Every structure is written in C-alpha cells, then in structure tokens.
Amino acid sequence: MIELKSLCKSFDGVPAVRDLDLVVGRGEFLCLLGSSGCGKSTTLRMIAGFIRPDSGSVLIDGVDVSGFGPDARPTSMVFQDYAIFPHLTVAENIEFGLKAQKLGREERARRTEEALDMVGLAGLGGRRPNELSGGQQQRVAVARSLAIRPSVLLMDEPLSNLDAKTRIQLRTQLREIQRGTGTTIVYVTHDQEEALALGDRIAVMRDGSLEQLGSGHEIYLTPANGYVADFVGMTNWLAGEVAGTSPGSWDVEIAGAVLPVTPAGASASVPRGAPVDVSVRPEDVTLAGDGDGSAPALRGVVRDVQFLGPVVRTYVDVGGSIVIVHSAQSGRSPGEAVRLVVGRARAFPRAEGAWRPPSARAESAVAVAAG
C-alpha cells in the first residue's frame, strides 16, 4: 500500500531521515517507534505530504505522490493535539472533510453517524468540543479521519496527552476499528508498550535510520542490536567475556559464573576472551536461595524489593551491577544472599563505533579517567 524508496530529509543541514526504505502492506497497522528526534514524525509527514523529501520517493497504491500536496493524497491524519474546531459541534467537525468531498447532505449525515458509532460517541453529535473529555475529543479526531474513508490513516502520537487508563481503552478500541475497517494505518509513537499492543509490525528508528522492522515478538525477543534490545522494553545489561562458542550458543563468563547465552543476530564467531554485553529481561531471571540448585547462576545480594501489583520487582547487586528481577512474588529481603538463574539471554559483541548500553559507556569513561 505504501512504499518509501531511499527517502531522505534534512533540516538546516542536519539529517532527519536517512535513505529510508520501507514497505507497508494493505490493511496493515505499522508503528513507527523511536525516541524524540529519531525521524519518525518527519517520515509520517512526508507520507502525508506536509513535508517534501529532499530525495527519494513516496508511493501510495503504486502511484508516486512525492510531488503531491496533502489534499491530493488518499490519506488522512490524526494529530497529537486533536486539531478539532472548537466553534463547531462534534457532528460538524466530522462533516468538515465530507463537505470537502462534496457529498450530499444525507450521505454526510449517514457517514457522520456511522463514524460516531464506530468510536463509541453515538448520540453526542450535538455537543461542542469543550463539553467533552480529552479521550472523547481524540475519538472525534479519529472519527473525522475515518469518515472520509481514507486509503491510509496516519496517526502522530494521538494518545500521548491522555491519562494511562484512557490510553489503554482507546488503543484497544482503535485496534478493533482497524480490524473492522481494514484501513492501512501508520502510527507514530515513542511508547514501546503502545507499539507492542497495536502494531502488526514495528519499525524501530534511530537517528533517522531504520534499526529493525518486524513483529512485536521479533522486536522484543530477538532484537537485531543492542539499541533495540535496550529501547524496547526493560532489560538488564551485564558485561562478560566469551569463554567458549558452539553453533547458536556461547558460554559467557559474567561475574565469576559461566552462563550459556544466545549470540544476537548473525554474529560472527568471536575469539575466547572477547568482551560482550549481555541483555537479560527481568522476567527471564529466577531468584533462588544461596544454596539452592546446581544450575549455573549469578550470585548477588538483594538491595531492594518493590511490590508493583502484577509483579514484584527485586533489585539484586551482582558484583557492583544491579540486576532487576520480575516475579509474581519475591519472598526476599534486603541484605539476603541469592542466586540468579538466567533463562533467555542475548550477547552483543562490542565493535568500534557501535551502540553500547549507557551503564557500559559510563564504566568505560570511568576506566579511561582512572587510566
């Protein structure tokens, strides 16, 4: 449905999007995920036609629309700040785009009621925006975009101004609407949980480039590099050295223990003693008593235990590094010696100029200063 070819854009000589190639399937819900300044909103605005690329092209349904303005593209956009007209009623806001399409009064009324029902606002067409909650106003913005039946719906962090509970409710409703209409959606967000909940696929961006494209499962469980592992979800970073290798598995020495670890991506063979950064998700660590079991494990001391409702978060000091453990219940106390049995873990070889975990960079800086 959408194809971006070698898309580039700079502002005042600073690259915002770098040679981006991306294909979005018809009826797909694609999330552009990344931190502020990574180029995701610029990419969305180039698809919409609000920004023209310096080079490259945007194709929608096989047609190169790179030189077309927003009004000449089969797209509609929902903004972060709603952008609904305060002097118009809810129904009049939704009809605005339908009038631009020169539809008759009866057809406009029918589509308006259909759109209101779709977003759960049936019967509220006569209200004005200031009589609605923030969540309801955002629903109006979505309804207005859906009413014109765009081929592509573009959404730029539309839920970021809402409270946590309303965000969860609306993203669930949005997913149901997308499945029901089959609309192709490109959705920009910096919220990893939101991207995982909504996207058929997720495109992780950094510094204007695409770091990884895949399903939520692929992005979270098999990150292509350390940046993706660190950015998507919570992870523990441990410094280690390769003690031995076999196909698909490395033995890595971490804080005096040798653990089996999966090498990330298509990592080439590495020599013994090579330094690596190991990523371990909090849910992939199990707490055991200091004398329990014989499986390879890290040894540490509990520093803090926090009850968070669905999970208990335990902070364990392992050789000066803090490892976070998520479990249904902890039963541990600060000062208690424990063993940490590590399940799934991924090792990322260090390379000159490559991204490294913030803690590892800090350790390197300390070492340089000490030297």
C-alpha positions as CSV (number, residue, x, y, z in Angstrom):
1,M,0.0,0.0,0.0
2,I,2.8,2.4,0.9
3,E,6.4,2.2,-0.4
4,L,9.2,4.5,0.7
5,K,12.2,4.5,-1.5
6,S,15.6,5.9,-0.4
7,L,13.7,8.7,1.5
8,C,16.0,11.5,2.8
9,K,15.2,14.8,4.6
10,S,17.5,17.3,6.3
11,F,16.8,20.5,8.2
12,D,19.5,23.2,8.2
13,G,22.0,20.6,7.1
14,V,21.1,18.1,9.9
15,P,19.8,14.8,8.6
16,A,16.3,13.9,10.0
17,V,15.7,10.8,7.8
18,R,18.5,8.9,6.1
19,D,18.0,6.8,3.0
20,L,14.8,5.1,4.4
21,D,13.3,2.1,2.5
22,L,10.1,0.8,3.9
23,V,7.0,-1.1,2.6
24,V,3.6,-1.1,4.4
25,G,1.1,-3.7,3.4
26,R,-2.5,-3.1,2.6
27,G,-4.6,-3.2,5.7
28,E,-1.5,-3.3,7.9
29,F,-1.1,-1.5,11.2
30,L,2.5,-0.3,11.3
31,C,4.0,1.5,14.2
32,L,7.0,3.9,13.8
33,L,8.7,3.7,17.2
34,G,11.6,5.7,18.5
35,S,12.8,8.4,20.8
36,S,12.3,12.1,20.2
37,G,14.3,13.3,17.2
38,C,14.7,9.9,15.6
39,G,12.8,10.9,12.4
40,K,9.5,9.1,12.9
41,S,7.2,12.2,12.7
42,T,9.2,13.6,9.8
43,T,8.7,10.3,8.0
44,L,4.9,10.4,8.7
45,R,4.6,14.0,7.4
46,M,6.4,13.1,4.2
47,I,3.9,10.3,3.7
48,A,1.1,12.8,4.4
49,G,2.6,15.4,2.1
50,F,3.1,18.1,4.7
51,I,6.9,17.8,4.2
52,R,8.6,17.2,0.8
53,P,11.6,14.8,0.8
54,D,15.0,16.1,-0.3
55,S,15.4,12.9,-2.3
56,G,13.7,9.6,-2.7
57,S,10.0,8.9,-3.3
58,V,6.7,8.1,-1.6
59,L,4.4,5.6,-3.4
60,I,0.8,5.0,-2.3
61,D,-1.1,2.2,-4.0
62,G,1.6,2.2,-6.7
63,V,1.4,5.9,-7.5
64,D,4.3,8.2,-6.8
65,V,2.8,11.0,-4.8
66,S,6.1,12.7,-3.8
67,G,5.2,15.9,-5.5
68,F,1.5,16.0,-4.4
69,G,0.2,18.1,-1.5
70,P,-1.8,16.6,1.4
71,D,-5.2,17.3,-0.3
72,A,-4.2,15.3,-3.4
73,R,-3.2,12.1,-1.4
74,P,-5.6,9.3,-0.3
75,T,-4.5,9.9,3.3
76,S,-6.0,11.4,6.5
77,M,-4.0,12.4,9.6
78,V,-4.8,12.4,13.3
79,F,-2.6,14.8,15.3
80,Q,-1.4,14.7,18.9
81,D,-3.3,17.9,19.8
82,Y,-6.6,16.6,18.2
83,A,-6.9,19.7,15.9
84,I,-10.7,19.8,16.1
85,F,-12.6,23.0,15.6
86,P,-13.8,24.5,18.9
87,H,-16.6,26.5,17.3
88,L,-18.1,23.5,15.6
89,T,-20.2,20.7,17.1
90,V,-18.9,17.2,17.1
91,A,-21.1,16.3,14.1
92,E,-19.9,19.5,12.2
93,N,-16.3,18.6,12.9
94,I,-16.8,15.2,11.4
95,E,-18.7,16.6,8.4
96,F,-16.0,19.1,7.6
97,G,-14.0,16.7,5.4
98,L,-17.1,15.2,3.9
99,K,-18.2,18.6,2.7
100,A,-14.8,19.0,1.1
101,Q,-15.6,15.7,-0.8
102,K,-18.8,17.4,-2.0
103,L,-21.0,14.7,-0.6
104,G,-24.8,15.3,-0.3
105,R,-26.4,16.1,3.0
106,E,-28.0,12.7,3.5
107,E,-24.7,10.9,2.8
108,R,-22.8,13.2,5.1
109,A,-25.3,12.6,7.9
110,R,-25.1,8.9,7.4
111,R,-21.4,8.7,7.4
112,T,-21.2,11.0,10.5
113,E,-23.5,8.8,12.5
114,E,-21.6,5.7,11.3
115,A,-18.3,7.3,12.4
116,L,-19.6,8.4,15.8
117,D,-20.9,4.9,16.4
118,M,-17.6,3.4,15.4
119,V,-15.7,5.3,18.0
120,G,-18.3,5.0,20.8
121,L,-19.7,8.5,20.6
122,A,-23.2,7.8,19.3
123,G,-25.7,10.5,20.4
124,L,-23.0,13.1,21.1
125,G,-23.0,14.8,17.7
126,G,-24.6,18.0,19.0
127,R,-22.0,18.6,21.7
128,R,-19.1,21.1,21.4
129,P,-15.5,20.0,22.0
130,N,-15.3,21.9,25.3
131,E,-18.1,19.7,26.6
132,L,-16.1,16.5,26.0
133,S,-13.2,14.8,27.9
134,G,-9.8,14.6,26.3
135,G,-10.4,11.0,25.4
136,Q,-13.7,11.9,23.7
137,Q,-12.1,14.7,21.8
138,Q,-9.5,12.3,20.5
139,R,-12.3,10.0,19.4
140,V,-13.8,12.9,17.5
141,A,-10.5,13.4,15.7
142,V,-10.3,9.7,14.8
143,A,-14.0,9.7,13.7
144,R,-13.4,12.7,11.4
145,S,-10.5,10.9,9.7
146,L,-12.3,7.7,9.3
147,A,-15.5,9.3,7.9
148,I,-13.8,10.3,4.7
149,R,-12.7,6.7,4.2
150,P,-9.0,7.3,3.5
151,S,-6.9,4.6,2.0
152,V,-4.2,5.4,4.6
153,L,-4.8,6.7,8.1
154,L,-1.7,8.5,9.6
155,M,-1.5,9.0,13.4
156,D,1.1,11.1,15.1
157,E,1.2,10.2,18.8
158,P,-2.5,10.6,19.1
159,L,-2.8,9.2,22.7
160,S,0.2,10.8,24.4
161,N,-1.8,13.6,26.0
162,L,-4.3,11.2,27.7
163,D,-4.1,9.5,31.1
164,A,-2.8,5.9,31.3
165,K,-6.2,4.3,31.7
166,T,-7.8,6.2,28.8
167,R,-4.8,5.4,26.6
168,I,-5.3,1.7,27.2
169,Q,-9.0,1.9,26.5
170,L,-8.6,3.9,23.3
171,R,-5.8,1.8,21.8
172,T,-7.9,-1.3,22.3
173,Q,-10.8,0.4,20.6
174,L,-8.5,1.7,17.8
175,R,-7.2,-1.8,17.1
176,E,-10.8,-3.1,16.9
177,I,-11.8,-0.3,14.5
178,Q,-8.7,-1.0,12.3
179,R,-9.6,-4.7,12.1
180,G,-13.2,-3.9,11.3
181,T,-12.5,-1.4,8.5
182,G,-9.3,-2.9,7.1
183,T,-7.8,0.6,6.9
184,T,-4.0,0.8,6.5
185,I,-2.6,2.7,9.5
186,V,0.9,4.2,10.1
187,Y,1.1,5.2,13.7
188,V,4.0,7.2,15.3
189,T,4.7,6.6,19.0
190,H,7.6,6.7,21.5
191,D,5.7,4.4,23.8
192,Q,7.1,0.8,23.5
193,E,4.1,-0.8,25.2
194,E,1.7,1.1,22.9
195,A,3.7,-0.1,19.8
196,L,3.7,-3.7,21.0
197,A,0.0,-3.6,21.7
198,L,-1.1,-2.0,18.4
199,G,1.4,-2.9,15.6
200,D,1.2,-5.8,13.2
201,R,4.8,-4.8,12.7
202,I,7.0,-2.2,14.4
203,A,9.7,-0.1,12.7
204,V,12.3,1.0,15.3
205,M,14.1,4.2,14.2
206,R,17.2,5.9,15.5
207,D,18.9,9.0,14.2
208,G,16.8,8.9,11.0
209,S,17.6,5.3,10.1
210,L,15.7,2.1,10.4
211,E,17.2,-0.2,13.1
212,Q,14.8,-3.1,12.9
213,L,11.5,-4.0,11.3
214,G,9.4,-6.9,12.5
215,S,6.5,-8.1,14.6
216,G,6.3,-7.2,18.3
217,H,7.5,-10.7,19.2
218,E,10.5,-10.4,16.9
219,I,11.5,-7.0,18.1
220,Y,11.2,-7.9,21.8
221,L,12.5,-11.5,21.8
222,T,15.2,-11.3,19.0
223,P,16.4,-7.7,18.8
224,A,18.8,-7.0,15.9
225,N,21.2,-5.0,18.0
226,G,21.8,-3.6,21.5
227,Y,20.0,-0.4,20.8
228,V,16.7,-2.2,20.0
229,A,17.2,-4.5,23.0
230,D,17.6,-1.5,25.3
231,F,14.9,0.7,23.8
232,V,12.1,-1.8,23.5
233,G,11.1,-2.9,27.0
234,M,13.2,-3.2,30.1
235,T,16.4,-5.2,30.1
236,N,19.4,-5.8,32.4
237,W,22.9,-5.3,30.9
238,L,25.8,-7.4,32.1
239,A,29.4,-7.2,31.0
240,G,31.0,-10.5,30.1
241,E,33.8,-12.3,28.3
242,V,33.4,-15.2,25.8
243,A,34.6,-18.4,27.4
244,G,33.7,-20.8,24.5
245,T,31.4,-21.0,21.5
246,S,29.3,-23.5,19.6
247,P,26.7,-23.0,16.8
248,G,23.9,-20.8,18.2
249,S,25.3,-20.6,21.7
250,W,28.2,-19.0,23.5
251,D,29.5,-19.6,27.0
252,V,30.0,-16.2,28.6
253,E,31.7,-15.5,31.9
254,I,29.8,-13.0,34.0
255,A,30.8,-12.0,37.5
256,G,32.6,-15.3,38.0
257,A,29.9,-17.6,36.6
258,V,29.8,-19.1,33.1
259,L,26.4,-19.0,31.5
260,P,25.0,-20.2,28.1
261,V,24.0,-17.2,26.1
262,T,22.5,-16.8,22.6
263,P,24.6,-14.6,20.2
264,A,22.5,-11.8,18.8
265,G,21.5,-11.8,15.1
266,A,24.0,-13.2,12.7
267,S,27.0,-12.6,14.9
268,A,30.2,-14.0,13.5
269,S,32.4,-16.3,15.6
270,V,34.4,-14.5,18.2
271,P,37.6,-15.4,20.0
272,R,37.8,-16.6,23.6
273,G,38.1,-13.6,25.9
274,A,36.2,-11.3,23.6
275,P,34.2,-8.7,25.6
276,V,30.4,-8.8,25.1
277,D,27.4,-7.0,26.5
278,V,24.7,-9.4,27.6
279,S,21.0,-8.4,27.7
280,V,18.7,-10.2,30.1
281,R,15.0,-9.3,30.5
282,P,13.8,-9.1,34.1
283,E,11.2,-11.8,33.6
284,D,14.0,-14.2,32.4
285,V,15.7,-14.2,35.7
286,T,14.7,-16.5,38.6
287,L,15.5,-16.0,42.2
288,A,16.9,-19.0,44.1
289,G,18.3,-19.4,47.6
290,D,22.1,-19.1,48.1
291,G,22.4,-22.8,48.5
292,D,19.6,-24.0,46.1
293,G,20.2,-26.0,42.9
294,S,23.2,-26.7,40.8
295,A,22.4,-24.8,37.6
296,P,24.9,-22.1,36.6
297,A,23.9,-18.9,38.3
298,L,25.0,-15.5,39.3
299,R,25.5,-14.7,43.0
300,G,24.3,-11.5,44.5
301,V,22.7,-9.6,47.4
302,V,19.2,-8.2,47.4
303,R,19.2,-4.4,47.7
304,D,15.5,-3.6,47.4
305,V,12.1,-5.2,46.9
306,Q,9.2,-3.3,45.4
307,F,5.6,-4.5,45.1
308,L,4.1,-3.2,41.9
309,G,0.8,-5.0,41.9
310,P,1.0,-7.5,38.9
311,V,4.7,-8.1,39.6
312,V,7.3,-7.8,42.4
313,R,10.5,-6.1,41.3
314,T,13.6,-7.2,43.1
315,Y,16.9,-5.3,42.8
316,V,20.0,-7.6,43.2
317,D,23.6,-6.4,43.4
318,V,25.8,-8.7,41.3
319,G,29.4,-7.6,41.5
320,G,28.5,-3.9,41.6
321,S,25.9,-4.1,38.9
322,I,22.2,-4.0,39.7
323,V,20.1,-6.8,38.1
324,I,16.3,-6.3,38.1
325,V,14.1,-9.4,38.6
326,H,10.4,-9.6,37.9
327,S,8.3,-12.3,39.6
328,A,4.8,-13.0,40.9
329,Q,6.2,-12.9,44.4
330,S,9.6,-12.4,45.8
331,G,9.8,-13.6,49.5
332,R,13.2,-12.0,49.7
333,S,14.5,-9.3,51.9
334,P,17.2,-6.6,51.5
335,G,20.6,-8.0,52.5
336,E,19.7,-11.6,51.6
337,A,22.2,-13.6,49.5
338,V,20.6,-15.1,46.5
339,R,21.4,-17.0,43.3
340,L,20.1,-15.7,40.0
341,V,19.3,-18.4,37.4
342,V,19.3,-16.8,34.0
343,G,17.0,-18.1,31.3
344,R,16.9,-16.4,27.9
345,A,19.8,-14.0,27.4
346,R,21.5,-12.5,24.3
347,A,25.1,-11.4,23.8
348,F,26.1,-8.5,21.7
349,P,29.8,-8.3,20.6
350,R,31.4,-5.0,21.1
351,A,32.5,-3.1,18.0
352,E,34.2,0.2,17.5
353,G,31.6,2.9,17.0
354,A,28.7,0.6,17.8
355,W,26.0,1.4,20.3
356,R,26.7,0.4,23.8
357,P,24.5,0.3,27.0
358,P,24.6,3.6,29.0
359,S,26.0,1.8,32.0
360,A,28.8,0.2,29.9
361,R,29.7,3.6,28.4
362,A,29.8,5.1,31.9
363,E,32.1,2.2,33.1
364,S,34.4,2.8,30.1
365,A,34.6,6.6,30.9
366,V,35.5,5.8,34.5
367,A,38.2,3.4,33.3
368,V,39.6,5.9,30.9
369,A,39.6,8.6,33.6
370,A,41.3,6.2,36.0
371,G,43.9,5.2,33.4
